[in-house]
Amino acid sequence: MEIIRHYIGGRWVTADPATLMDNIAPATGRVYSRVPCARAATVDDAVQAAQAAFPAWANLPAARRAAWLMAIADLIEARMEAFARAESLDTGKPLSLARRMDIPRAVENFRFFAHAITQFSSESHDMGEQGFNYTLRRPIGVAGLISPWNLPLYLFSWKIAPALAAGNTVVAKPSEITPMTASLLAQVCDDAGLPPGVLNIVHGMGPETGEAIVTHPGVSMISFTGSTAVGRRIAGLAAPAFKKISLELGGKNATIVFEDADYEAALAGTLRAGFTNQGQICLCGSRILVHRSLYERFVADLVARVRQLRVGDPLADDTDIGALVSQGHRAKVLHYLDLARAEGGTIETGGTLPDDLPPGLEGGYYLRPAVITGLGPGCRVNQEEIFGPVVTVQPFEDDAEAVRIANSTPYGLSAVIWTSHLARAHRVAAQLATGIVWVNSWLVRDLRTPFGGVRQSGIGREGGLEALRFFTEPKNIYIQL
């Protein structure tokens, strides 16, 4: 059985056997590898390696750092199938989705930031006869990067690429549930000849390994993607040292379907937004708000489409819904389905365990996708993040009510509007308390734009120039003429 190793200072580090944990394949429920849990001493080794590598890496010309990132992107692309299979094994997601979205977007992340750093400019201000000011942006030091399990390479690269491009060195921790793609990334960086200590990857649990990274005095900044509860803990740990932090947290996103929407496009888009990756994407539209004139028809058609989604083997080409990431996570989703019934909701379809799985998958963590009606905006199922293949559908009467319901949760990550009325699209988008709004689309990505939410969906922005600004420190210089 494979044993995952840490990657520190350009070396593969075998962990103390006492720290090893079972790594379970969600599709089968069986152990397929073992992953270590780095203790404080191991994290300290990684930070020291990153600190030692920082001066030389930070002083490289941007074009030299960009060349390393391009080489990493090329190797990931060349090993696309290996990465996709590892991610499907790690997460239980359909292999077709990993091939189509996760791994190609990770390649794009490295390439985008490789190009962006060579075009990154700072500001200058002419003060006339007094003189002028200009701003230098310099790398800060060691970046502590903690990534979630749902998009293990995509979001890992989303953090690592801009941190390295800006001239920082990195100590990164993937989720302990999905370590395989991070291990493959370390191998790619090793094969590319990335200087030792520039990227260090340590595995382990959040309370032990993650907190050791956050609190280490040699780590200058923290970028975390995950739950709001953990983000709140990280903010509290980082605050006494005044570390820079970026927190991309939960979401309870609304999809709003107006009466003038392109009906077929809205139906297909809503289905995709609700159930891609088993609903395990922070941007999924789990609350569907439909104008009352369309409500009954839309619910009936959505339920019919959901019933056609094939639940099964993630490696099969015709699978739409794979396994949830863990037994504990499936139990959490099932709890919310019980809560929906208790709160007076009707489960129109799904929410049950499939009984027609192929041999060998009986122990996997599968769940039929569910559509719930009859719940008001204030109920817990419509207020709390479920992060699974579960959507609720609620009617609304007019624009004002749609906005009120959409804004009624403590989260503010993203929203989708389906309408053919341009003025309405602009007006409603401006009124939504979210960091991202898609109109007549979902999950369209432009890496030049900032990414992030408001309220309990986090602080800071990732993506594009915002990420490079986060990973650099501005220094203003005034020159008297």
C-alpha positions in Angstrom: 0.0 0.0 0.0 1.3 3.4 -0.9 2.5 5.7 1.9 2.3 9.4 1.1 5.4 11.4 2.1 6.1 15.0 2.9 8.1 17.1 0.4 10.5 19.4 2.3 13.6 21.2 1.0 13.6 19.3 -2.2 13.6 15.9 -0.4 10.9 13.2 0.1 10.5 12.9 3.9 9.2 9.6 5.3 7.0 10.2 8.3 7.1 8.5 11.7 4.8 5.4 11.3 3.0 6.5 14.4 1.6 9.5 12.6 0.2 7.6 9.6 -3.6 7.7 8.9 -5.7 5.6 6.6 -6.7 7.3 3.4 -10.1 6.0 2.1 -11.3 5.9 -1.5 -14.9 7.4 -1.4 -16.0 5.3 -4.4 -15.4 2.0 -2.6 -15.0 2.9 1.1 -11.7 1.0 1.2 -8.3 2.2 2.4 -6.0 2.7 -0.6 -3.1 4.6 0.9 -1.7 6.0 4.1 -1.1 9.7 4.8 1.1 11.2 7.5 0.2 13.9 10.0 3.0 16.4 10.3 3.7 17.5 13.8 5.2 20.9 14.8 8.8 19.7 14.3 8.1 18.7 10.8 6.3 21.9 10.0 9.3 23.8 11.5 11.6 21.8 9.1 9.5 22.9 6.2 9.4 26.6 7.3 13.2 26.6 7.8 13.7 25.1 4.3 11.4 27.8 2.8 13.2 30.6 4.7 16.6 29.4 3.5 15.3 29.3 -0.1 13.6 32.7 0.1 16.4 35.2 -0.6 17.6 33.6 -3.9 14.0 32.9 -5.1 12.8 36.5 -4.3 15.8 38.0 -6.1 15.3 36.1 -9.3 14.0 38.2 -12.2 10.3 37.8 -12.6 10.9 36.2 -16.0 13.0 33.5 -14.4 10.3 32.6 -11.9 7.8 32.6 -14.7 9.8 30.1 -16.6 9.7 27.7 -13.7 5.9 28.1 -13.5 5.5 27.4 -17.2 7.6 24.2 -16.8 5.4 23.0 -14.0 2.3 23.7 -16.1 3.7 21.8 -19.0 4.5 18.7 -16.9 1.0 18.7 -15.3 -0.5 18.9 -18.8 1.7 16.0 -20.0 0.5 14.0 -17.0 -3.1 15.0 -17.2 -4.6 11.5 -17.1 -2.5 10.5 -14.0 -3.6 13.7 -12.2 -7.3 13.2 -13.2 -7.3 9.6 -12.0 -5.6 10.5 -8.7 -8.2 13.3 -8.1 -11.1 11.0 -8.9 -9.7 8.4 -6.5 -9.1 11.0 -3.8 -12.5 12.7 -4.0 -15.0 10.3 -5.6 -15.8 12.8 -8.3 -16.4 11.6 -11.9 -13.2 11.1 -13.8 -14.7 13.0 -16.7 -15.1 16.1 -14.5 -11.5 16.0 -13.3 -10.4 15.7 -17.0 -12.6 18.4 -18.2 -12.4 21.0 -15.4 -10.1 20.4 -12.4 -6.8 19.5 -14.0 -7.0 21.9 -17.1 -7.8 24.8 -14.8 -4.8 24.0 -12.6 -2.6 24.1 -15.7 -4.2 27.5 -16.5 -3.5 28.8 -13.0 0.3 28.2 -13.4 0.4 29.6 -16.9 -1.7 32.7 -16.1 0.4 33.7 -13.1 3.6 33.0 -15.0 2.5 35.6 -17.6 0.9 37.9 -15.1 4.1 38.4 -13.0 6.0 39.6 -16.0 3.3 42.3 -16.7 2.8 43.2 -13.0 3.4 47.0 -12.5 3.4 49.3 -9.6 2.2 52.9 -9.2 4.0 56.2 -9.5 2.7 59.7 -8.7 4.1 62.9 -10.1 4.0 65.7 -7.5 5.3 68.4 -9.8 8.1 70.6 -8.4 7.9 68.8 -5.0 9.1 65.5 -6.4 7.5 62.2 -7.1 6.4 59.0 -5.3 6.6 55.4 -6.5 5.5 52.1 -5.0 7.7 49.0 -5.0 6.0 45.7 -4.5 8.2 43.0 -3.0 7.7 39.4 -1.9 7.0 39.0 1.8 8.6 35.7 2.8 7.1 32.3 3.6 3.5 31.8 2.6 1.4 29.3 4.5 -1.2 27.8 2.1 -4.0 25.6 3.3 -6.3 24.1 0.7 -9.6 22.1 0.8 -10.6 18.6 -0.4 -13.3 19.4 -3.0 -11.0 20.7 -5.8 -7.6 19.5 -4.5 -5.3 20.5 -7.4 -7.3 23.3 -8.9 -7.4 25.3 -5.6 -3.9 24.2 -4.5 -2.5 25.7 -7.7 -4.8 28.7 -7.3 -2.7 29.6 -4.2 0.7 28.2 -5.0 1.1 29.7 -8.4 0.6 33.4 -7.4 2.7 33.0 -4.2 5.6 31.6 -6.2 5.2 34.0 -9.1 5.4 37.0 -6.6 8.7 35.7 -5.2 7.6 34.1 -2.0 8.5 30.5 -0.9 5.7 28.2 0.3 4.7 25.7 3.0 1.5 24.2 1.7 -0.9 21.7 3.3 -3.5 19.9 1.2 -6.6 18.4 2.9 -5.7 15.1 4.7 -8.7 13.6 2.9 -7.3 14.2 -0.6 -3.5 14.0 -0.5 -2.7 12.2 -3.7 -2.9 15.1 -6.2 -0.7 17.2 -3.9 1.9 14.4 -3.9 1.8 14.3 -7.7 2.3 18.1 -7.8 5.4 17.8 -5.6 6.7 15.1 -7.9 6.2 17.4 -10.9 8.0 20.3 -9.2 10.9 17.9 -8.3 11.1 16.7 -11.9 11.0 20.3 -13.1 14.1 21.0 -11.0 12.4 23.7 -8.9 15.0 24.9 -6.4 14.9 23.0 -3.0 12.8 24.7 -0.4 10.8 27.0 -2.8 7.8 24.7 -2.5 7.3 22.5 0.6 4.3 20.2 1.0 3.3 18.8 4.4 0.4 16.5 5.1 -1.8 16.3 8.1 -4.9 17.3 10.1 -6.0 20.9 10.6 -5.8 21.1 14.4 -2.2 19.8 14.4 -0.5 20.5 11.1 -2.6 23.4 9.9 -2.4 25.3 13.2 1.3 24.7 13.4 1.6 26.5 10.0 -0.7 29.3 11.0 1.1 30.0 14.3 4.7 29.5 13.1 6.6 32.8 13.5 8.5 32.2 10.3 5.2 32.2 8.2 4.4 35.7 7.1 1.0 35.2 5.5 -1.9 32.7 5.4 -4.2 31.8 2.5 -7.0 29.4 3.5 -10.0 27.9 1.7 -12.5 25.9 3.7 -15.3 26.2 6.1 -16.3 29.3 7.9 -15.8 27.7 11.3 -12.2 26.9 10.5 -11.6 30.2 8.9 -12.8 31.9 12.1 -10.3 29.8 14.1 -7.5 30.7 11.7 -8.3 34.4 11.9 -8.1 34.3 15.7 -4.7 32.4 15.6 -3.2 34.8 13.0 -4.4 38.0 14.5 -1.9 38.3 17.4 1.0 38.2 15.0 -0.7 40.6 12.5 -0.2 38.2 9.7 -1.7 38.9 6.3 -4.7 36.5 5.8 -7.0 35.6 2.9 -10.0 33.5 3.8 -12.2 32.0 1.1 -15.0 30.3 3.1 -18.5 28.9 2.7 -21.4 29.9 0.6 -25.2 29.5 0.4 -25.6 30.7 -3.1 -28.8 31.7 -4.8 -29.8 31.0 -8.4 -32.6 33.4 -9.4 -34.8 32.5 -12.4 -36.9 35.4 -13.6 -40.0 35.0 -15.7 -38.3 36.4 -18.8 -35.4 34.0 -18.7 -34.4 31.7 -21.6 -36.2 28.8 -20.0 -34.2 25.9 -21.3 -30.9 27.6 -20.7 -31.9 28.5 -17.2 -33.0 24.9 -16.5 -29.8 23.4 -17.8 -27.7 26.0 -16.0 -29.5 25.6 -12.7 -29.0 21.8 -12.9 -25.3 22.2 -13.5 -24.9 24.8 -10.8 -26.7 22.7 -8.3 -25.1 19.3 -8.8 -21.6 19.6 -10.4 -19.1 17.7 -8.3 -21.9 16.2 -6.2 -22.7 19.8 -5.1 -19.3 20.0 -3.3 -18.2 23.3 -4.8 -18.4 26.5 -2.7 -20.0 28.2 -5.7 -22.8 25.7 -6.3 -26.3 27.3 -6.4 -28.0 25.3 -3.6 -31.0 27.8 -3.2 -33.0 28.1 -6.4 -35.4 31.0 -6.5 -38.0 30.9 -9.2 -40.6 33.5 -10.2 -44.0 32.3 -9.1 -45.4 32.3 -12.7 -42.8 29.6 -13.6 -42.5 27.9 -10.3 -44.6 24.7 -10.7 -43.4 24.1 -14.3 -39.8 24.7 -13.3 -39.9 22.4 -10.3 -41.5 19.6 -12.3 -38.9 19.9 -15.1 -36.0 20.2 -12.7 -37.1 17.1 -10.8 -37.3 15.2 -14.1 -33.8 16.2 -15.1 -32.4 15.4 -11.6 -33.9 11.9 -11.8 -32.0 11.3 -15.1 -28.6 12.0 -13.4 -26.7 8.8 -13.3 -25.2 8.0 -9.9 -22.3 5.5 -10.0 -18.7 4.6 -10.6 -16.6 7.8 -10.9 -14.4 6.0 -13.5 -17.4 5.4 -15.8 -17.7 7.8 -18.7 -21.5 8.1 -18.3 -21.5 8.9 -14.6 -23.0 12.3 -13.6 -22.8 12.0 -9.8 -20.0 10.2 -8.1 -19.4 9.5 -4.4 -19.4 12.1 -1.7 -15.9 12.6 -0.2 -16.3 10.7 3.1 -18.7 8.6 5.2 -18.9 11.5 7.7 -19.7 14.0 5.1 -22.5 11.9 3.7 -23.9 11.5 7.2 -23.9 15.3 7.5 -25.9 15.6 4.2 -28.3 12.9 5.3 -28.8 14.8 8.6 -29.9 17.9 6.7 -32.3 15.9 4.6 -33.9 14.7 7.9 -33.9 18.3 9.1 -35.7 19.4 5.9 -38.5 16.9 6.7 -38.7 18.1 10.2 -38.9 21.7 9.1 -41.9 20.9 6.9 -40.2 20.5 3.5 -41.0 17.9 0.8 -38.2 15.9 -0.8 -39.5 15.8 -4.4 -36.8 13.4 -5.5 -33.5 11.8 -4.3 -32.0 11.9 -0.9 -31.7 8.1 -0.7 -28.8 5.6 -1.0 -28.6 4.0 -4.5 -29.3 0.2 -4.5 -28.1 -0.5 -8.1 -24.3 0.1 -7.7 -21.9 -2.1 -9.6 -20.1 -4.8 -7.6 -17.3 -3.5 -5.5 -18.9 -0.1 -5.0 -21.4 -1.1 -2.3 -19.2 0.4 0.4 -18.9 3.8 -1.3 -20.4 7.0 -0.1 -23.1 7.6 -2.7 -26.3 9.5 -2.5 -29.0 10.3 -5.0 -29.3 14.0 -5.7 -32.2 15.7 -3.9 -34.6 18.5 -4.7 -36.6 20.0 -1.7 -39.6 22.3 -1.8 -41.9 23.8 0.8 -39.2 25.5 3.0 -39.1 29.2 3.8 -36.0 31.4 3.6 -35.4 31.4 7.3 -35.2 27.6 7.9 -31.9 26.0 8.8 -31.7 24.1 5.5 -31.9 27.4 3.6 -29.5 29.1 6.0 -26.6 26.6 6.6 -24.1 25.3 4.1 -24.9 21.6 3.3 -22.2 21.1 0.6 -23.8 18.2 -1.1 -26.1 17.2 -3.9 -29.1 18.9 -2.3 -31.0 22.0 -3.6 -34.1 23.8 -2.4 -36.6 25.6 -4.6 -38.5 28.6 -3.4 -41.0 30.9 -5.3 -40.8 34.7 -5.3 -43.2 37.4 -6.5 -41.1 40.2 -7.7 -37.5 41.6 -8.0 -37.5 43.0 -4.5 -38.5 39.7 -2.9 -35.9 37.8 -5.0 -33.2 40.1 -3.7 -34.5 39.9 -0.1 -34.5 36.1 -0.1 -31.1 35.9 -1.9 -29.5 38.2 0.7 -31.2 36.5 3.7 -28.3 34.2 4.7 -25.1 35.1 6.6 -23.0 34.2 3.5 -22.2 36.2 0.5 -20.0 34.3 -2.0 -21.8 34.1 -5.3 -25.2 34.3 -7.1 -26.6 33.5 -10.5 -29.3 35.6 -12.3 -31.3 34.2 -15.3 -33.0 37.0 -17.2 -33.3 38.4 -20.7 -33.8 42.0 -19.4 -30.5 43.8 -19.4 -31.6 46.6 -17.0 -32.9 44.1 -14.5 -29.7 42.1 -14.7 -27.6 45.2 -13.8 -29.9 46.4 -11.1 -30.4 43.1 -9.3 -26.7 42.1 -9.6 -25.8 45.4 -7.9 -28.2 44.7 -5.1 -27.0 41.2 -4.3 -24.7 41.0 -1.2 -22.2 38.7 -2.9 -18.7 39.0 -4.2 -19.5 37.3 -7.5 -22.6 37.4 -9.7 -23.0 35.4 -13.0 -25.7 36.5 -15.4 -27.1 33.8 -17.7 -24.1 31.5 -16.9 -22.3 29.8 -14.0 -18.7 29.2 -13.1 -17.3 31.1 -16.1 -13.8 32.1 -15.0 -11.6 35.0 -16.0 -8.4 34.8 -14.0 -7.9 38.6 -14.4 -10.7 39.3 -12.0 -10.7 39.2 -8.2 -12.4 36.2 -6.5 -14.0 36.1 -3.1 -17.0 36.8 -1.0 -18.3 39.0 1.7 -19.7 38.5 5.2 -19.2 34.9 6.4 -17.9 33.9 3.0 -14.5 35.3 3.9 -12.1 38.2 3.6 -9.6 39.2 0.9 -9.6 38.4 -2.8 -7.8 35.8 -4.8 -7.3 35.6 -8.5 -5.6 37.9 -11.0 -3.7 41.0 -9.9 -5.5 40.8 -6.5 -3.6 37.6 -5.7 -0.3 39.1 -6.7 -1.0 42.2 -4.5 -1.8 39.9 -1.6 1.5 38.0 -1.9 3.5 41.2 -2.1 4.1 44.1 0.4 3.9 47.7 -0.9 6.7 50.1 -0.1 6.2 53.7 -1.0 9.3 55.8 -1.9 9.3 59.6 -2.0 12.0 61.5 -3.8 12.5 65.2 -3.3 13.5 67.0 -6.4 
